[in-house]
Amino acid sequence: MRINGSQLLAEVLLEHGVDTVFGYPGGAALNLYDVLYQYSDKIKHVMAAHEQGAAHAADGYSRTTGKTGVVFATSGPGATNLVTGLATAFMDSIPMIAITANVPDSLIGRDAFQEISITSVTMPITKHNYFVNRIEDLEDALRNAFRIANSGRKGPVLIDITKDVTAAMIDYKKGEPLPLDKNPVASDEDVQKIADMINQAERPVIYFGGGVVASDAGDELNELLEIADIPATYTLMAAGILGYDNPRNLGLIGMHGSIASNRAVDRADLLISLGCRFSDRVALNPKKFAKKAKKIQVDIDRSELNKNVLVDVSVVSDVKPFLQKLLPLIEKKEHREWVMQATEWKNKSGDVKCQEAELHPSEIVTAVCDLTDKDTIYVTDVGQHQMWTAQYLKHERTRKFVTSGGLGTMGFGYGAAIGAQIGNPDKRVIHFTGDGSFHMNLNEACTAVSQELPIITVIMNNRVLGMVYQWQTIFYGKRYSSTTPERKTDFPKLAEAFGAKGFSASSPAEFEEVFKKALQEKGPVWIDCAIAKEERVLPMIPGGGTVEDMIIG
Amino acid sequence: MDKIVNREVISILVDNRYNVLSRVVSLFGRRGFNIESLTVSATNNPDISRVTVVFNGTEQALHQIITQTEKLEVVRDIFTLDIENSLYRELLLAKIECDKHDRSALKEIVDIYRGKIVDLHKDSIIVELTGPPEKLDAFMEMINCYNIVEICRTGITGISRGVTTKDI
């Protein structure tokens, strides 16, 4: 059939199972949006308040559904507004496709109105990008974009299409998505070697990350823990793979990780790392990280091996097939004493409450957790509240905790929560944020209202930029440079102004009461929770430190 | 892995398309890879270009360069050239201040290195010299005592011996 470039785009999206896209229209994107209008019965377009919100929404959609998130933007500022969203997805390896329109090819390179070379801008924050100024190249670019975004270590791909191409006509035949690139799988010898190491270890620990989620290897991992009796710790990207009540679950690792996790890694004689990258928030001191342990690293991305911490055995492999090959070679074992010791550390909590305060972060998170079911999706912004949420939520399922791990993007939360709710209309979405993060992108409230999304936003409001404030308290002699902005924002009133519902709470009882009310609402709700500015995230290992430097109370 | 490796020559076969070089170079820049020289050249396949990079650093840094670069969609193949079994060449142009008194002595040096005098002025000459980088280094050492006005070196290009070719 003879169709134009914009229709071709819509057809290829449909072929890849895309039924929902996020975005914001504009001049160069008029043809694209005209087609979205024609295809509105097949492709739902969710219009955000700002392209950044749209990008985070596509990201949140992808993280919670496992599908490819798609975002549309116009040229120039529309495209540059995607940058933080793309970088966030890139750092956390989230498959996303960004479609940007550019000015007509005849104007490219002339500093035309709203012209920007977005492929140059996004080169370092996409897996790949395409500039398409010939209609003949469009189909190829689109199909390859889906292949690249979902192959190997996943990530965002951007396609920039000149306006003339969005209108140009071409013959088109229905096609199939391209097969994904073959994932690397560990060799039999490597698997045997690792199995031997595991079978001989006395104090083994598994440390795993987002790769286990991306590879959907949670069942295999749980089985390995069970058979070999190994305690395990996870990064922020992998919360929920292990059940909260799993006795071998040591909790979060790293800077604000649990005492149990960090101690166990420090004492282990074997560290098996699966789908993670020894980031500077985990291996705070790469030379002393797990210093007594032989280290094994299994990752799908060869460039992650030995990048941050030198390991003894490294294997390029997708985690799932690796574990499937490994499991039959693992001997049934008991490390009773070791697991007991690690579990004992687990009872040492870092929950040090600020004495004067009435409502504590741990109480908020615990209440939310107790009042919602196991299928609830929890989304966070970035800062203290993010760490409290990670620490105190009783993570039970995968793809239920959405947070910006690698880039640490304040302002990520609301957009991501919108994407999560759009992708999971039957599930409850709770958005935890701080007053700092929320001020960045709370404009997306208008999106939540127009889409009638019952997202509950829990604002941990300490009226300071808590995480930086905490560092200034501990390391900068309480010189609070630009962290006490004296804002007078009335969140419940602002919520009402957006057409949403607003509550406030300053005690645990009050919070419980308004949260129950919020659960009854059909549209978005904000709950402004007054917490103390002296509340700290603990435990904490300062950057460059080791478990010996851990601040507990 | 943190031990220093000697000068390594990395050959990268990339799609011959616009923007490809900037993808490679931008990657080196943002990852802080320290490279000595970089050349781009055509291959017998018009769809493919060859980027030749000379690198000095640790084994870990070399591993990072290779594994990060191979992730680029435009990279078809990347490998280090085995010093023993490969040929490397580089071109040097040197403008040297030289009046009639120095001329014959300089010509002697140039001849020994099988270079060519490609330009002659009253007060200067330009020398063209090709060869392995060590030969060019040695030549520069020899002419150091003269007043060198300007030097350009192309950076090396390299190819492995025998028919086990990596070209497509």
Interface residues (C-beta under 8 A of the other chain):
Chain A: T119 S120 M123 P124 K127 H128 F131 N144 I148 D301 R302 S303 L305 N306 K307 L310
Chain B: M1 D2 N19 S22 R23 S26 L27 R30 Q60 H63 Q64 T67 Q68 E70 K71 L72 E73
